[in-house]
Structures are given as C-alpha cells and as structure tokens.
C-alpha cells in the first residue's frame, strides 16, 4: 500500500514516529507537514520506505491554514490512500477533495459540532476515522463509512522509565494548564501538586520518571468535550506512572480496565469535585500495579499495534 498523509500536526515527532512504524509494516509512506509551526521545526528526510516532506504554509489557524505545494507532492506520489488529519470544515479537508488520488480518509476528533462546510465534505470521503465514540456518532449522520481509533500510537520504546531517576514528585499535572483540563480543581484538592513546565518530546520520559501520579482531571463543558485519553496519560503509564483521570465519556471509553488508572467522578450529589479528586489521588498513591499499566499500553496503544490497526482499517475500507 502507498499511503500519503497530510496534517499540520505531522510536524511533531510523535506523528512522525507513528508513520515510520506504518511504513515498516506497509509499503511506502509519505508524510507532508509544515516546515515550521509555532515553536516546532521539521526538515525533509527519508528512512527506508518513510518520507517526510515539508511545505511552507499560510495561516496558523488549524481550520484555515494552507500548505503550499502539498497537492503536487501527493499527486506525484500516486498514493492508494490519502489520509487527511484535519477537521471537517477545514481548508485542508476541502482542498484534498480536488486532488487526484484513488481513495481519501479523514481523521477527526470533533465530538461537539461539525463546523463550516464540514457537513458537505464528510460524504465525499471514502472513510472517516474518528478519535472517540461521540465523534463517530456525529459523523455517521453524514457518512456511514467510519472507523474508531486514536490519531497515532505511543512509541513505548521511547516512553519507558529511565534508570537512576528518583520519583521525587508525588503528584503532578503535565500539559497545557487550561481550566477545562481541571488544573484549578487539582490545586485545591492537592495543594502540593506540581504543574510542570512544557518539556520537549525527547525529554518527556525523564520528566515522567520523576512523577508517581499524573493527574488529568479533564472537564466536559458545552463548547469543548474531552476527545481522548490525553496522550500524556498514555505516555506516563508507559513510563511507570500511575494516573488519575476524570470520568468523561472519552476517558472512560479508552481507559476502561487499564491498570494504574483511577477514574474520578466529575460531580456527585454527596461530595465536591475537590473531595472526589482528593480521594482518587490518595487511592492512586496507595496503589501497587508494577508494570501492569505499561504492559497494557504496549498491548493496546503502542505504535506497532496502532499502525497495524490503521493498515487493516484502510485495507478493508
């Protein structure tokens, strides 16, 4: 199979490592991304049957950016599938419909409302891969050809506990400190929790190796719903951390039964959010799960597992 994939997010090493694994399991993969996106930078390179090609871009809004020269790169490659990781309603999702390719797949996290002319785009894709069940239910209103899986997998060879690093941070939040991520609740429930600074992808395993419990108490609010298990949670579990998460629909769906994960209610008739979260953190600190959480991530969300699933989904679509 020849697979071309395009997204602004492909500039991140997480995406590139995933599609390198897809290339190892498939035939030929070309990944098209911006050459720069805010603080990220990428350069063209080839590794066996994997090819990264970067383009100049116009605009930084994920719905309105344009990758210059992407059409020519895709059509010259002549893929069996073009995989567009851009939300329905975006300029990229719209432009790709006019490119000369055999089949097109679109990835979406959208679980609240299809924006712009997304409802006109969705029926024209051969397959829509959805990052959570609510997104799939939304998409099926316009396209019955869907699959359910995360955007990429976890490079578990990279994300593993580093030797001789002490777990001297009891409780921490790692990521964007936005209110919908539950950080205010965490700081009231556990005042000594650390909100750790942004860390480069390559250095994250050392960061996770310092932490006992990572908290991701995400909130579902009217204009935004948690879309998946935060990748920080999966990476932290792979590095031997325990995790405390909220019981949002996406978290429950993807993390049900995962060792090392404590799910906490978002609200209750009998307790405040802070009380519920405090109990969950205490439970996680007292847990003894060894490497069971890491093993579960390897079995369910590692790059080899997820790459194989993507290829299977495309081959049978």
Secondary structure, 3 states (H helix, E strand, C coil): CEEEEECHHHHCHHHHHHHHHHHHHCCEEEEEEECEECCEECCCEEECCEEEEEECEECCCCCCCEECCHHHHHHHHCCCEEEEECCCCCHHHHHHHHCCCCEEEEEECCCCCCCCCHHHHHCCCCEEEECCHHHHHHHCCCCCCEEECCCCCECCCCCCCCCCCCCCEEEEEECCCCHHHCHHHHHHHCCCCEEECCCCHHHHHHHHCCEEEEEECCCCECCECCCCCCHHHHHHHHCCCEEEEECCHHHHHHHCCCCCEEEECCCCCCCCHHHHHHHHHHHHHHCCCCCHHHHHHHHHHEHHHHHHHHHHHHHHC
